[in-house]
Structures are given as C-alpha cells and as structure tokens.
Amino acid sequence: MKSTIYDWDVKNKAVLLRIDGNVPIDQGIILNDQRLLASLPTINFLLDHHARIILLTHLGRPCNYEPDLSTRQLIPWFYDHGYDIAFADSIAKAHDLLKTDHKVILFENLRFFKEEQRPDISFAKKLSELGSYYINDAFGTMHRNDSSITLLPAQFDNRHRSIGLLVQHELEMLNTCIKHITKPSVLIIGGGKVQEKLPVIEKLLPKLSTLLLGPGLVFSFLKAEGKSIGRSLIDSSALDLCHTIIKKAESLQVSIYYPIDYIIGEKSYEGELFLIDSNEITQTDVGISIGPKTAAEWSEKILKAKTIIVNGLMGSVNRPETLIYFKDILKALSYNDKATRIVAGGDSVAAADYFNLTHEIGYISTGGGATLEYISGNQLPGLVALKDRTKT
C-alpha cells in the first residue's frame, strides 16, 4: 500500500469508511461498544480534515431484512458521542444525503443486500460511486471475502485506498505479539463458528503446546469421538476435521484438554442452569460453559504459559451467571503478566469488559477470526485487496 490516509487531501471529499460496527445488541441496547469506540480515531481524523464520511458495516448474520439487525440502532450511540449523523437505507438515499450538509452518513446493514456476501462486482461498483476514497478500518472482518472487503477497494486506485488507524494499530500490536510467541503456549478457544475456527486451529498447532477446547466448539470434538453431548451445539460437517486436528496434535505433541465439568441448560440454551461433571451429560442437556473444576485446571496451565491466546466466549453476556467460571480464566490471564497475552473476539472482550478486566489481561484485539488467521500466518483477503493492483 503506497498511499496512507495521512497523504490524502480529503477536504470536502466523500470517503467510504468500512468499520466493524458488529456489536452485541439486546432489544436495541448495545451491550459492548468497544468496536465502535475503536472506530472513532479514524472518523475524527477524517472530520478534522473536513472529509465527508459514509460508514459501512454489517451487523449480525441476517438472512433477509431483520429490523433487530438494522444499523439504524447505532444512530443513538453516535448522537450520544457528539456526531450529527444521517442514515441511508439504500445507495440512492446515500447519494441524496451527500447533497445535504451532513458530514457523517451511516449506511444500512450491508448484509441486508444479498450482493455483499456473494460477492458481487456490480454492487461494489455502485457503492464506490458514493466516494472518492476507500478506507478499511474493520480489522475484525478482514478475513472475509465480502464485497465491501475485497471488491470495493478494487474500484479505487492505490492512491485512494488504505487501512485506517485502527487496522494500523492492530497490525503493529499483533506483529509485536507474534515476534514474542514462545512455548509453553496455550490456545483457549470456544464459542460458535466451528467451521471457521477449525482450519485456523489446525494451522496454529505447530505454535502450540496446549489446546483448551471449551463450549460450544468442544462438542463437535466430543461428538467426533462418540462421547455424550446431549443437545449441545455441534457442526456435523466438521467432524472429520476434528479427527484430523486430534491426530495432528498428537503427532506434534500438543496436549488437548476438554472441560471436566460444565454449566448446562436443561433441555435448551435458555433452560434452568445446573453444574455437572462431564460424564453426567444426559440426552436433554445443553452445554453452555465450563465449571469450577475446569477453570481451576486450566488456570494452572495459564499461569505456567509464556504465550496465551483466548478466542470465543464460554457462556453468554446475556446470562452473566453462565460466565462465572470464564471469569476465573480471565483472572488467571491477568495474573500472568509476564506472558504474551492476546484476547480476540467481540464476545470474549465483552465478557472482559463486564468483569472490568479489560486493562489487565494483555492485548485486546477487535478481531476474532481475523486475529487468529493473522497470527497463524494466513493472508487476510481484506489486506490483500488493498495492495497495489490495477483498477477494475
């Protein structure tokens, strides 16, 4: 990338700014605004240089238009932080708003447009006509091939596209962390998105000493081994890859640990909560989080490690009582301040923020999958798309 935003003359020019506004929202209330706060330095830099900004982001995983996932819900947050912001639910509306005095325009959830995840060159070209410059400041989405991540920057020449201040900071910090990854090293990983996480786990294995698998990802491994998981979350299409990871870890002498006790929901994720040992799971139980025995065992490994990477929440910020033993993991992380520590993923960060541990547990990355991909050595499509290439 030969050009940076510091080189640009953006006065009175429109800039398409891809941010990661995919924040957890419950009934219209933002539960954790870390990703939005992280976007403000770039927004403020552009406004200080008298640019006009079209904010692009996705929110959640909608199948079609879903009011509960409209980015319109982010407008009050921007108002509260002092921004006079307008909302565009279509490209035509965005063009109309650019004729007004509004300095910041928030575009509707990109995933409401089927062309975003297809991806679609025509959609990218139509979006590009809104601005003179493109910035990707959404590190958490840079591992995706969505139109706004890979095709949209290709519509701008290399003097008019760049990373933002957040992505610049992420790359600097992660590059520093990668240089200091030493063994014994521990990856603690849970949550969903099993299909996305397994290939990265496999790629990371040579850098690891210990792999700690938590709910819900762990249940795909347990299912692959024929063990009882009740009604817990699994990805049936991932079972073969689970077998592959288990065998590869054994050949690399990487120790894999499953939870030895769980917080389970009776009959459903929303059911009454119980604490059980791993061998007590019944056909109607749903594994939600780890229990105290697991937290104690894993905390010992964290305290002895020189590198610790955490990704994926075990429990839910919507049910704080399910996070009690995940809190013990984060506290162990805070005690081992001599280790290289990386916490990645919005839900994990939201939990750390809930327990007021954000500033005590190492480097907090705005990326989840993107962070793991980058640490593993994989190229991020969003970064590749910003490198020198001819305009299409």
LUMBA-399984 format. One record per residue: z, x, y of N, C-alpha, C in turn; residue in three letters. Coordinates in steps of 0.05 Angstrom, whole numbers, plus 5000, padded with zeros to 4 digits. Atoms other than C-alpha are relative to their C-alpha. Layout:
# LUMBA-399984
 n.pz n.px n.py ca.pz ca.px ca.py c.pz c.px c.py type
    Z    X    Y     Z     X     Y    Z    X    Y  ALA
...
//
This chain:
# LUMBA-399984
 n.pz n.px n.py ca.pz ca.px ca.py c.pz c.px c.py type
 5000 5017 4976  5000  5000  5000 5000 5018 5025  MET
 5003 4982 4978  4975  5037  5061 5013 4988 5025  LYS
 4990 5014 4977  5000  4984  5111 5027 4989 4995  SER
 4974 5013 5002  5070  4960  5125 5003 4982 5024  THR
 4996 5019 4978  5097  4906  5170 5007 5014 5026  ILE
 4993 4985 4976  5121  4960  5218 4974 5008 5015  TYR
 5026 4991 4988  5047  4977  5232 4986 4977 5014  ASP
 5016 5022 4992  5025  4907  5249 5005 4990 5028  TRP
 4998 5014 4975  5012  4872  5315 4998 4970 4994  ASP
 4999 5027 5009  5034  4802  5296 5005 4980 5023  VAL
 4994 5018 4977  5044  4773  5366 4980 4977 5000  LYS
 5015 5025 5000  5021  4701  5365 4982 4996 4975  ASN
 5015 5001 5025  4992  4712  5295 5016 4985 4979  LYS
 4986 5014 5021  5008  4669  5235 5002 5018 4975  ALA
 4994 4983 5023  5040  4705  5176 5009 4982 4976  VAL
 4991 5013 5025  5044  4677  5105 5022 5017 4987  LEU
 4977 4985 5011  5113  4698  5080 5009 4987 4974  LEU
 4991 5010 5026  5126  4688  5006 5029 5009 4996  ARG
 4972 4994 5005  5202  4684  4997 5009 4988 4974  ILE
 4988 5012 5024  5246  4667  4938 5022 4981 5010  ASP
 4981 5021 4992  5278  4602  4960 5009 4983 4977  GLY
 4992 5014 5024  5292  4582  4889 5030 5001 4995  ASN
 4970 4999 5000  5366  4569  4900 5010 4976 4984  VAL
 4988 5023 5015  5412  4525  4857 5008 4978 5019  PRO
 4994 5024 4984  5417  4455  4887 5011 4978 4983  ILE
 4989 5022 5014  5460  4398  4864 5004 4976 5019  ASP
 4999 5024 4983  5449  4329  4896 4996 5008 5030  GLN
 5007 4992 4972  5419  4362  4958 5018 5022 5012  GLY
 4982 4980 4990  5475  4413  4965 4993 5027 4988  ILE
 5006 4973 5009  5457  4487  4960 5026 5013 4990  ILE
 4976 4989 5012  5507  4518  4912 5004 5030 5006  LEU
 4999 4971 4994  5490  4591  4928 4975 5007 5017  ASN
 5023 4995 4982  5447  4613  4987 4993 5030 5003  ASP
 5005 4971 4998  5443  4688  4972 4971 5007 5004  GLN
 5028 4994 4998  5368  4687  4963 4989 4993 5027  ARG
 5009 5008 4974  5357  4650  5028 5010 5020 5021  LEU
 4990 4981 4981  5403  4697  5066 4985 5027 4998  LEU
 5015 4975 5004  5365  4756  5036 4973 5000 5013  ALA
 5026 5002 4987  5301  4730  5067 5001 5002 5030  SER
 4997 5001 4971  5328  4728  5138 4992 5026 5014  LEU
 5009 4976 4985  5317  4802  5157 4970 5001 5005  PRO
 5029 5000 4996  5242  4795  5147 4992 4978 5019  THR
 5006 5022 4982  5240  4728  5181 5007 5007 5029  ILE
 4991 4992 4974  5279  4755  5240 4982 5022 5012  ASN
 5018 4979 4991  5236  4817  5244 4974 4989 5011  PHE
 5025 5012 4992  5173  4775  5249 5004 4984 5026  LEU
 4995 5016 4976  5203  4728  5300 5005 5018 5025  LEU
 4995 4981 4978  5227  4787  5342 4974 5012 5011  ASP
 5027 4990 4992  5154  4809  5343 4981 4978 5006  HIS
 5014 5023 4989  5132  4740  5365 4978 4989 4981  HIS
 5018 5011 5020  5097  4721  5300 5006 4971 4995  ALA
 4996 5027 5011  5089  4651  5272 5001 5002 4970  ARG
 4995 4995 5028  5112  4643  5201 4996 4974 4984  ILE
 5002 5022 5020  5091  4598  5143 5015 5010 4975  ILE
 4983 4992 5022  5146  4603  5090 4989 4987 4974  LEU
 5009 5010 5026  5121  4596  5018 5021 5006 4979  LEU
 4981 4995 5022  5167  4587  4958 4996 4978 4979  THR
 4998 5021 5020  5177  4549  4894 5030 4993 4998  HIS
 4973 5009 5005  5239  4511  4873 5001 4986 4973  LEU
 4997 5012 5027  5258  4498  4801 4974 5002 4984  GLY
 5023 5000 5018  5208  4482  4746 4989 4971 4997  ARG
 5010 5028 5001  5177  4414  4764 4975 4998 4983  PRO
 5025 5005 5014  5124  4383  4721 4980 4987 5019  CYS
 5016 5013 4979  5098  4340  4778 5016 4999 5025  ASN
 4983 5003 4976  5125  4317  4845 5027 4989 4992  TYR
 4972 5008 5005  5201  4312  4839 5016 5002 5026  GLU
 4985 4998 4974  5239  4294  4903 5024 5018 5000  PRO
 4977 4983 5002  5300  4331  4878 4994 5029 5001  ASP
 5008 4972 4999  5260  4395  4878 4982 5006 5024  LEU
 5016 4996 4975  5225  4387  4945 5014 5021 5017  SER
 4989 4979 4982  5234  4447  4991 5010 4987 5026  THR
 4990 5014 4977  5248  4395  5045 5030 5002 5002  ARG
 4971 4998 5001  5320  4401  5022 5011 5026 5013  GLN
 4992 4975 4988  5322  4472  5051 5001 4999 5030  LEU
 5002 5002 4971  5308  4448  5122 5028 5000 5013  ILE
 4974 5000 4987  5382  4432  5139 5013 5028 5000  PRO
 4988 4973 5001  5402  4503  5117 4988 5017 5022  TRP
 5012 4984 4978  5352  4534  5165 5009 4990 5027  PHE
 4989 5011 4974  5375  4487  5221 5028 5012 5005  TYR
 4973 4990 4997  5447  4508  5208 5001 5030 5007  ASP
 5001 4971 4994  5426  4581  5214 4983 5006 5025  HIS
 5011 4996 4973  5393  4570  5281 4970 5001 5002  GLY
 5029 4999 5000  5319  4562  5262 4989 4972 5005  TYR
 5015 5025 4995  5275  4507  5292 4976 5001 4982  ASP
 5019 4998 5022  5234  4495  5230 4986 4974 4995  ILE
 5015 5024 5007  5179  4445  5213 4993 5001 4971  ALA
 5006 5002 5029  5159  4420  5145 4971 4991 4996  PHE
 5028 5007 5006  5088  4417  5116 4999 4993 4970  ALA
 5003 5008 5028  5075  4378  5052 4972 5004 4989  ASP
 5028 4995 5009  5002  4398  5049 4989 5023 5017  SER
 5013 4980 4984  4955  4452  5073 4990 4988 5026  ILE
 5010 5013 4975  4924  4403  5123 5023 4997 5020  ALA
 4977 5003 4982  4994  4388  5152 5008 5027 5012  LYS
 4993 4973 4990  5008  4463  5158 4980 5008 5022  ALA
 5020 4994 4979  4943  4471  5198 5007 4985 5025  HIS
 4992 5016 4976  4965  4415  5244 5024 5011 5014  ASP
 4976 4990 4988  5033  4445  5255 4996 5027 5014  LEU
 5007 4975 4987  5002  4512  5273 4989 4995 5028  LEU
 5010 5007 4973  4973  4476  5334 5023 4992 5019  LYS
 4976 5007 4984  5044  4460  5358 5015 5025 5008  THR
 4984 4978 4991  5099  4504  5386 5020 5011 4978  ASP
 4982 4992 5021  5137  4511  5320 4995 5029 4992  HIS
 5003 4972 5008  5150  4584  5303 5002 5004 4970  LYS
 4996 4998 5029  5170  4572  5230 4992 4974 4987  VAL
 5009 5024 5016  5137  4524  5181 5007 5005 4971  ILE
 4993 4999 5028  5165  4512  5112 4981 4983 4984  LEU
 5019 5014 5017  5113  4493  5060 5014 4987 4977  PHE
 4989 5014 5023  5126  4444  5004 5001 5018 4975  GLU
 4997 4986 5025  5147  4469  4935 4972 5007 4988  ASN
 5027 4991 5009  5086  4510  4912 4994 4989 4972  LEU
 5004 5010 5027  5097  4485  4841 4994 4970 4998  ARG
 5010 5028 5000  5081  4414  4862 4970 5000 4999  PHE
 5029 4997 5001  5010  4440  4865 4992 5013 4974  PHE
 5006 4990 5027  4982  4449  4795 4985 5027 5001  LYS
 5015 4975 4998  4938  4506  4820 5018 5025 5003  GLU
 4982 4977 4996  4999  4550  4834 5004 5016 4975  GLU
 4994 4986 5025  5015  4567  4762 4976 5002 4981  GLN
 5024 4999 5017  4944  4561  4735 4991 5028 4994  ARG
 5002 5002 4970  4929  4606  4776 4971 4993 5008  PRO
 5025 5012 4991  4871  4583  4819 4991 5014 5026  ASP
 5010 4985 4977  4828  4625  4867 4994 4983 5024  ILE
 5007 5019 4979  4805  4565  4907 5025 4993 5016  SER
 4974 5006 4988  4878  4546  4921 5009 5023 5017  PHE
 4991 4976 4985  4894  4617  4942 4984 5004 5026  ALA
 5017 4997 4976  4835  4619  4990 5007 4979 5021  LYS
 4992 5021 4981  4856  4553  5022 5026 5007 5014  LYS
 4975 4992 4988  4926  4579  5032 4996 5023 5020  LEU
 5004 4976 4983  4901  4645  5061 4989 4993 5027  SER
 5012 5009 4975  4864  4607  5116 5021 4992 5020  GLU
 4978 5007 4981  4932  4590  5146 5010 5024 5016  LEU
 4989 4977 4987  4948  4661  5166 4982 5024 5002  GLY
 5015 4975 4996  4924  4729  5189 5012 5022 4983  SER
 4986 4980 5015  4975  4768  5147 5014 4987 4977  TYR
 4985 5009 5023  5010  4762  5080 5022 5020 4993  TYR
 4977 4984 5008  5079  4787  5061 5012 4988 4975  ILE
 4984 5008 5023  5112  4783  4993 5028 5011 5002  ASN
 4972 4992 4998  5187  4785  5002 5016 4985 4979  ASP
 4987 5015 5021  5203  4747  4938 5001 5017 4975  ALA
 4999 4981 5022  5224  4802  4891 5005 4986 4973  PHE
 4993 5014 5025  5251  4752  4840 4976 4987 4987  GLY
 5024 5012 5011  5180  4725  4829 4978 5020 4994  THR
 5022 4980 5002  5141  4790  4827 4990 5006 4972  MET
 5009 4997 5027  5137  4789  4752 4982 4978 4990  HIS
 5016 5023 5007  5096  4725  4753 4971 5004 5009  ARG
 5028 4999 4993  5021  4714  4757 4992 4975 5016  ASN
 5006 5024 4985  5025  4653  4802 4980 5006 5023  ASP
 5021 4996 4979  4970  4642  4855 5012 5013 5024  SER
 4988 4989 4975  5017  4657  4913 5010 5028 4997  SER
 4990 4973 5005  5039  4722  4880 4977 5020 4996  ILE
 5021 4981 5007  4975  4753  4854 4973 4995 5013  THR
 5026 5006 4989  4914  4716  4881 5000 4998 5031  LEU
 4999 5003 4971  4937  4701  4952 4998 5027 5015  LEU
 5003 4974 4986  4947  4774  4973 4972 5012 4999  PRO
 5027 4989 5004  4877  4790  4947 4981 4989 5022  ALA
 5017 5011 4979  4849  4747  5004 5004 5014 5026  GLN
 4995 4984 4976  4875  4797  5055 4994 5029 4994  PHE
 5006 4972 5005  4851  4868  5063 5027 5016 5001  ASP
 4975 4985 5004  4902  4924  5052 5014 5006 5026  ASN
 4986 4997 4974  4918  4928  5126 5015 4975 5009  ARG
 4988 5026 4993  4941  4856  5127 5017 4988 4978  HIS
 4983 5009 5021  4984  4851  5065 5021 5021 4994  ARG
 4979 4981 5004  5051  4883  5049 5024 4987 4987  SER
 4974 5010 5008  5120  4876  5020 5017 4995 5024  ILE
 4981 5004 4978  5177  4851  5063 5025 5018 4997  GLY
 4977 4983 4999  5244  4882  5079 5018 4997 4976  LEU
 4983 5004 5024  5280  4851  5020 4988 5015 4976  LEU
 5012 4986 5023  5230  4877  4969 5002 5030 5004  VAL
 4997 4971 4995  5231  4945  5002 5028 5010 4993  GLN
 4973 4993 5007  5307  4946  4995 5005 4999 4970  HIS
 4997 5003 5029  5304  4922  4923 4989 5025 4986  GLU
 5014 4977 5013  5255  4977  4903 5016 5026 5005  LEU
 4984 4976 4994  5296  5031  4938 5025 5001 4983  GLU
 4974 5001 5014  5361  5009  4905 4995 5002 4970  MET
 5005 4999 5029  5331  4998  4835 4990 5027 4992  LEU
 5009 4973 5006  5295  5064  4837 5023 5020 4998  ASN
 4976 4984 5001  5361  5097  4852 5016 4995 4974  THR
 4985 5007 5025  5396  5059  4795 4986 5011 4975  CYS
 5015 4991 5023  5340  5076  4746 5004 5030 4995  ILE
 4996 4971 5003  5350  5151  4760 5027 5006 4988  LYS
 4973 4995 5010  5423  5143  4741 5007 4985 4975  HIS
 4994 5013 5025  5416  5104  4677 5006 5021 4978  ILE
 4991 4981 5021  5455  5143  4625 5015 4985 4979  THR
 4985 5012 5022  5486  5128  4558 5029 5010 4999  LYS
 5004 5026 5012  5530  5096  4535 4993 4979 5020  PRO
 5011 5021 4982  5492  5038  4566 5002 4973 4986  SER
 4996 5027 5011  5504  4964  4557 4983 4980 5015  VAL
 5014 5023 4988  5459  4904  4569 5014 4975 4991  LEU
 4987 5026 5006  5496  4837  4573 4980 4979 5010  ILE
 5021 5019 4993  5446  4781  4571 5004 4973 4986  ILE
 4997 5027 5011  5449  4706  4562 4982 4981 5016  GLY
 5016 5020 4986  5423  4642  4593 4976 4991 4985  GLY
 5024 5011 5012  5356  4609  4580 4976 5019 5003  GLY
 5025 4985 4997  5283  4631  4589 4997 5021 4977  LYS
 4999 4982 5023  5286  4661  4519 4973 5015 4997  VAL
 5026 4988 5004  5211  4674  4514 4994 5022 5020  GLN
 5004 4980 4979  5212  4713  4579 5017 5025 4995  GLU
 4980 4978 5002  5273  4755  4563 4996 5018 4975  LYS
 5001 4984 5024  5259  4777  4492 4981 5024 5002  LEU
 5017 4976 4998  5199  4822  4506 5012 5022 5018  PRO
 4987 4980 4982  5239  4856  4562 5023 5014 4985  VAL
 4978 4988 5016  5299  4866  4516 4988 5021 4981  ILE
 5013 4981 5019  5252  4899  4465 4992 5025 5014  GLU
 5009 4977 4985  5224  4945  4518 5024 5017 5010  LYS
 4976 4985 4990  5294  4964  4543 5016 5014 4978  LEU
 4984 4990 5022  5322  4980  4474 5004 5031 5000  LEU
 4996 4971 5001  5308  5056  4478 5020 5010 5021  PRO
 4982 4992 4979  5351  5059  4541 5028 4991 4995  LYS
 4975 5012 5004  5409  5022  4510 5016 5013 4978  LEU
 4982 4994 5022  5470  5038  4468 5010 4974 4987  SER
 4988 5025 5009  5496  4967  4462 4986 4976 5013  THR
 5012 5025 4991  5466  4897  4468 5019 4978 4994  LEU
 4981 5022 5002  5514  4840  4481 4985 4974 5006  LEU
 5016 5024 4998  5480  4772  4469 5018 4976 5003  LEU
 4983 5023 4995  5511  4711  4500 4984 4974 4999  GLY
 5013 5026 4998  5496  4636  4502 4983 4998 5026  PRO
 5011 5012 5023  5445  4607  4504 4981 5017 4984  GLY
 5019 4983 5013  5398  4664  4486 5008 5008 4971  LEU
 4991 4990 5026  5441  4686  4427 4994 4981 4977  VAL
 5003 5019 5022  5429  4622  4388 4973 5002 4987  PHE
 5026 4995 5013  5356  4640  4376 5003 5022 4980  SER
 4995 4979 5019  5380  4704  4343 5016 4990 4976  PHE
 4984 5011 5022  5432  4667  4302 4983 4982 4982  LEU
 5018 5017 5015  5380  4616  4281 4982 5017 4983  LYS
 5018 4983 5015  5334  4672  4260 5013 5012 4976  ALA
 4985 4989 5022  5389  4698  4215 5012 4979 4982  GLU
 4991 5022 5017  5402  4630  4185 5029 4991 5004  GLY
 4972 5007 4995  5470  4620  4217 5003 4974 5014  LYS
 4995 5026 4988  5501  4555  4241 5001 5002 5030  SER
 5001 5000 4970  5486  4539  4314 5004 4971 5011  ILE
 4997 5027 4991  5497  4463  4316 4976 4991 5015  GLY
 5022 5010 4983  5456  4432  4372 4994 5019 5023  ARG
 5002 4981 4978  5456  4495  4414 4970 5007 5006  SER
 5027 4994 4990  5395  4517  4454 4987 5022 4983  LEU
 5016 4978 5013  5342  4556  4415 4971 4997 5008  ILE
 5029 5001 4996  5269  4573  4422 4988 5007 4973  ASP
 5010 4996 5027  5237  4564  4354 4976 5019 4999  SER
 5024 4982 4999  5174  4602  4375 5008 5029 5003  SER
 4991 4973 4995  5217  4664  4388 5014 5013 4977  ALA
 4983 4990 5023  5250  4673  4320 4989 5025 4988  LEU
 5011 4975 5011  5201  4725  4295 5006 5024 5017  ASP
 4994 4978 4982  5211  4767  4357 5030 5007 4999  LEU
 4972 4994 5003  5286  4761  4348 5004 5019 4976  CYS
 4999 4983 5024  5277  4791  4278 4991 5028 5007  HIS
 5011 4974 4992  5235  4847  4308 5020 5016 5016  THR
 4981 4986 4983  5287  4864  4360 5024 5009 4984  ILE
 4977 4992 5017  5343  4865  4308 4993 5025 4984  ILE
 5009 4976 5015  5303  4914  4265 4996 5024 5017  LYS
 5005 4977 4982  5282  4957  4323 5026 5012 5011  LYS
 4973 4991 4991  5354  4960  4349 5013 5017 4979  ALA
 4988 4985 5022  5377  4983  4281 4987 5028 4997  GLU
 5013 4974 5002  5325  5038  4279 5006 5019 5023  SER
 4992 4984 4976  5345  5061  4349 5030 5005 5002  LEU
 4971 4998 5000  5419  5057  4332 5012 4987 5025  GLN
 4988 5017 4979  5431  5004  4385 5016 4979 4987  VAL
 4982 5020 5012  5490  4961  4368 4997 4973 5013  SER
 5002 5027 4990  5481  4886  4375 5025 4985 4994  ILE
 4976 5016 5004  5541  4841  4385 4995 4971 5008  TYR
 5001 5028 4994  5544  4766  4382 5029 4991 5008  TYR
 4972 5010 4994  5603  4725  4410 5016 4994 4975  PRO
 4982 5006 5023  5662  4718  4363 5015 4973 5005  ILE
 4990 5027 4995  5685  4654  4397 4984 4988 5024  ASP
 5016 5015 4981  5654  4601  4442 5016 4978 5014  TYR
 4994 5027 4988  5666  4546  4492 4976 4983 4992  ILE
 5021 5018 5009  5627  4489  4462 5003 4973 5013  ILE
 5000 5028 4992  5608  4419  4486 4997 4983 4976  GLY
 5001 5018 5023  5620  4363  4437 4975 4982 5003  GLU
 5024 5016 5003  5552  4332  4419 4979 5006 5022  LYS
 5019 4994 4979  5519  4354  4485 5010 5021 5019  SER
 4992 4980 4980  5520  4405  4541 5020 4988 5019  TYR
 4982 5013 4981  5557  4354  4583 5025 4989 4986  GLU
 4978 5011 5015  5606  4336  4527 5027 5012 5005  GLY
 4972 4989 4997  5681  4348  4523 5000 5028 4989  GLU
 5000 4972 5006  5696  4422  4520 5022 5007 4980  LEU
 4981 4990 5019  5730  4458  4463 4996 5030 4997  PHE
 5001 4972 5005  5746  4530  4446 5001 5004 4970  LEU
 5001 4997 5029  5726  4551  4375 4991 5029 4993  ILE
 5011 4975 5010  5713  4613  4334 4971 4996 4991  ASP
 5029 5002 5005  5641  4629  4318 4994 4988 4973  SER
 5005 5011 5026  5648  4609  4245 5008 4971 4997  ASN
 4991 5028 5001  5673  4539  4264 4980 4981 5013  GLU
 5020 5018 4987  5610  4512  4297 4991 4979 4980  ILE
 5009 5022 5017  5593  4444  4269 4972 4991 5008  THR
 5027 5009 4996  5527  4407  4267 4996 4986 5027  GLN
 5002 5015 4974  5542  4369  4332 5009 5017 5024  THR
 4990 4983 4978  5569  4427  4374 4977 5013 5016  ASP
 5019 4987 4983  5531  4456  4433 5014 5024 5013  VAL
 4988 4976 4988  5548  4528  4451 4993 5003 5029  GLY
 5004 4999 4971  5558  4537  4526 5007 5027 5011  ILE
 4991 4974 4988  5596  4601  4540 5017 5015 4979  SER
 4983 4984 5018  5637  4656  4509 5030 4993 5003  ILE
 4971 5005 5000  5711  4651  4492 5016 5025 5007  GLY
 4983 4978 4992  5771  4697  4506 4998 5024 4982  PRO
 5001 4977 5019  5764  4740  4443 4974 5016 5006  LYS
 5025 4986 4993  5692  4756  4461 5002 5015 5026  THR
 4997 4988 4974  5709  4770  4533 5017 5026 4998  ALA
 4983 4976 5003  5764  4819  4511 4984 5022 4986  ALA
 5016 4980 5014  5718  4855  4461 4979 5012 5017  GLU
 5022 4990 4983  5660  4860  4510 5011 5016 5024  TRP
 4989 4986 4977  5705  4882  4567 5006 5029 4993  SER
 4995 4972 5009  5726  4943  4526 4975 5017 5001  GLU
 5025 4985 5001  5654  4963  4518 4990 5005 5029  LYS
 5008 4996 4972  5640  4953  4592 5016 5023 5013  ILE
 4982 4980 4988  5699  4997  4612 4993 5028 4990  LEU
 5007 4974 5011  5672  5054  4568 4971 5008 5007  LYS
 5028 4995 4995  5600  5049  4591 4995 5016 5026  ALA
 5008 4986 4976  5564  5092  4642 4978 4985 5015  LYS
 5020 5018 4988  5509  5040  4654 5005 4972 4989  THR
 4997 5027 5008  5518  4965  4653 4980 4982 5015  ILE
 5019 5019 4988  5464  4913  4665 5007 4972 4991  ILE
 4993 5027 5007  5481  4839  4668 4978 4981 5010  VAL
 5020 5019 4993  5430  4783  4667 5004 4974 4984  ASN
 4997 5026 5013  5437  4709  4652 5028 4990 4999  GLY
 4973 5011 4998  5496  4664  4662 5008 4987 4973  LEU
 4989 5013 5023  5541  4642  4605 5019 4978 5010  MET
 4986 5022 4988  5565  4574  4627 4984 4988 5023  GLY
 5014 5013 4978  5547  4533  4689 5017 4999 5025  SER
 4985 5002 4975  5567  4536  4762 5007 4971 5006  VAL
 4994 5029 4996  5565  4460  4759 5025 4991 4984  ASN
 4976 5005 5015  5622  4463  4709 5016 5026 4999  ARG
 4986 4974 4997  5667  4520  4733 5018 5007 4977  PRO
 4982 4995 5023  5713  4512  4673 4986 5014 4977  GLU
 5014 4986 5021  5658  4540  4629 4996 5029 5007  THR
 5005 4972 4990  5657  4605  4670 5025 5018 4998  LEU
 4975 4986 4999  5729  4626  4659 4999 5027 4986  ILE
 5001 4975 5015  5714  4680  4608 4977 5018 5008  TYR
 5021 4983 4988  5649  4702  4640 5012 5014 5024  PHE
 4985 4987 4978  5695  4717  4699 5013 5026 4990  LYS
 4988 4975 5011  5731  4767  4654 4980 5022 4997  ASP
 5022 4980 5002  5664  4802  4642 4995 5012 5027  ILE
 5005 4990 4973  5652  4807  4717 5024 5017 5010  LEU
 4977 4984 4991  5723  4833  4729 5000 5027 4986  LYS
 5002 4974 5014  5714  4887  4676 4978 5017 5014  ALA
 5021 4986 4986  5650  4905  4712 5011 5012 5026  LEU
 4988 4990 4975  5689  4912  4777 5019 5024 4996  SER
 4981 4978 5005  5740  4959  4745 4985 5026 4994  TYR
 5014 4976 5008  5687  5008  4720 4981 5008 5023  ASN
 5016 4994 4977  5665  5031  4789 4986 5027 5000  ASP
 5013 4974 5003  5642  5099  4764 4972 4997 4987  LYS
 5025 5005 5014  5585  5067  4724 4978 4990 5019  ALA
 5022 5013 4987  5516  5047  4747 5000 4971 4991  THR
 4997 5029 5007  5521  4971  4750 4979 4984 5015  ARG
 5020 5017 4988  5466  4921  4762 5004 4972 4989  ILE
 4998 5028 5007  5475  4846  4763 4975 4986 5010  VAL
 5026 5012 4993  5409  4808  4762 4999 4971 4992  ALA
 5004 5028 5007  5391  4735  4764 5017 4981 5018  GLY
 4987 5018 4981  5408  4678  4811 5025 4987 4990  GLY
 4977 5013 5011  5457  4643  4765 5023 5019 4997  ASP
 4979 4980 5003  5496  4706  4749 5012 5007 5027  SER
 4991 4994 4973  5500  4722  4823 5016 4977 5012  VAL
 4985 5024 4990  5522  4651  4839 5028 5000 4989  ALA
 4973 4999 5012  5580  4659  4790 5017 5022 5012  ALA
 4985 4978 4987  5600  4726  4820 5009 4991 5028  ALA
 4993 5010 4973  5599  4693  4889 5022 4979 4998  ASP
 4980 5020 5004  5640  4635  4863 5028 5012 4996  TYR
 4975 4987 5005  5694  4683  4840 5007 5022 5020  PHE
 4996 4980 4979  5690  4726  4903 5000 5028 4990  ASN
 5002 4974 5011  5669  4786  4863 4974 5014 5007  LEU
 5026 4990 4994  5601  4798  4894 5000 5029 5009  THR
 4999 4973 4988  5621  4861  4931 5015 5020 4983  HIS
 4984 4982 5017  5659  4892  4873 4987 5008 4974  GLU
 5011 4997 5027  5611  4892  4815 4974 5016 4999  ILE
 5024 4984 5001  5555  4940  4833 4978 4989 5017  GLY
 5023 5009 4985  5485  4927  4857 4992 4971 4991  TYR
 5007 5028 5005  5468  4853  4863 4970 4997 5006  ILE
 5029 5002 4996  5393  4842  4853 4993 4970 5003  SER
 5010 5028 4997  5357  4779  4877 4982 4992 4977  THR
 5018 5006 5023  5312  4784  4816 5016 4997 4975  GLY
 4989 5002 5027  5328  4765  4745 4980 5013 4981  GLY
 5021 4989 5018  5267  4774  4700 4985 5023 5013  GLY
 5014 4979 4985  5233  4816  4754 5016 5026 4999  ALA
 4983 4976 5000  5292  4864  4756 4999 5013 4973  THR
 5001 4989 5027  5293  4873  4681 4973 5013 4994  LEU
 5027 4989 5004  5218  4883  4679 4997 5027 5014  GLU
 5003 4975 4984  5221  4936  4733 5017 5023 4988  TYR
 4983 4980 5013  5279  4973  4700 4988 5010 4974  ILE
 5011 4992 5025  5243  4972  4634 4975 5017 5002  SER
 5024 4984 4996  5183  5006  4665 4974 4984 5001  GLY
 5024 5017 4998  5134  4947  4665 4991 4998 5029  ASN
 5011 5005 4974  5088  4938  4724 5004 4971 5008  GLN
 4997 5027 4991  5102  4877  4766 4974 4990 5013  LEU
 5026 5009 4989  5039  4836  4780 5000 4996 5030  PRO
 4999 5003 4971  5063  4820  4850 4998 5025 5015  GLY
 5003 4974 4987  5067  4893  4867 4972 5011 4996  LEU
 5027 4991 5005  5001  4910  4834 4980 4987 5019  VAL
 5019 5016 4983  4967  4855  4875 5000 5010 5029  ALA
 4998 4990 4973  4990  4889  4939 4988 5028 5004  LEU
 5012 4973 4998  4959  4956  4923 4971 4998 5010  LYS
 5027 4999 4989  4892  4978  4952 4980 4987 4980  ASP
 5021 5012 5015  4835  4935  4927 4982 4986 5020  ARG
 5018 5013 4981  4774  4903  4958 5006 4971 5003  THR
 4995 5029 4994  4780  4835  4990 4980 4983 4984  LYS
 5017 5018 5016  4753  4778  4946 4991 4977 5017  THR
//
